């Protein structure tokens, strides 16, 4: 017994050697410590340099270019021809959506037809259409009361509103990197505003700054509501349905508002080929923006799209250097880089979606589930297997 105890207590040479090797492996060598930052950079580069990230960045900047086109044509109409008709310009865009996408819904049958959509979800599209129309009108109206700097700063209020709505309505769950990325993008916006001040572009002080700031905040909130509704519809229903219904209700709402508040401005327009060309360019850019944005939202999210289009003001500035003789500042390039870094970081870590609560809904054609998407198996009926003590299995059908 003593010999066995002594043998058990004495360390074996092989075990001692293995323990020493493990201790040596636990202590990182200077070369391994030096290579860890390289590994981190390589991992970060591999995460960012993917086709999905590049595709998202390119598509987002295409949306920014469409917005830049609408901004430049609107400013050209206002500065050179004294035409201030934002509702008329939006009305033309909604009419184009109506002619293209609503007409496509008319020719569809079944649950995707226009009649079935109106029966099931008409009041939801009224809310989305109203929010979209008034957001477009309110943001343009705000320029009459406040300046460009306030609009650029306060318009970012829509991003936290959008993230909050996505959290509760779309069940998006954000990570720390998402908040860091949004903070970086907002830092880029702050840099852009600073460049505007240094370049002397903060002109345009209106008669009542408080009213203008409130209008900007209202417009940002309305855009957030519209974008959240668009993301849900595009990802759960269809892009054509969203554009067709927004075209239908947007045409009705903007047409009524145009007749009430803007008919005098329309009558004052001295039409010529230049004004007609600018209206056409604006309508095509807006139509392209509306047609293309659901595609980008479907592969990313409404929040990432709103981060991407923060660069649209910079594209407008670069065109304004030649069209409106703006002053250039190197901070514009810095702000563009900062915004793109924040946007890329946000897209590198897609926001996960919370698991929906398993609440069964009655299965019927055209059912609109607000919180989850159920898969229907028409050819199979569920069954329950019950195990009895005598090892007899009885199957009960739920039909």
Order of alpha helices (4+ residues) and beta strands (2+ residues): alpha-alpha-alpha-alpha-alpha-alpha-alpha-alpha-alpha-beta-alpha-alpha-alpha-alpha-alpha-alpha-alpha-alpha-beta-beta-beta
